[in-house]
């Protein structure tokens, strides 16, 4: 079996991706207007993009 055939064999047996999604605690919520403006109603999920890293 050559290198390409071996890689194809492994790809067929492995899942494409596996995701880990932790449980989210129900906490505070933004009001409708602020939530719409920020793209989320949950303050814990609001991380504005500043060009390099998220702000706290």
Secondary structure, 3 states (H helix, E strand, C coil): CCHHHHHHHHHHHCCCCCCCCCCCCCCCCCCHHHHHHHCCCCHHHCCCECCCCECC
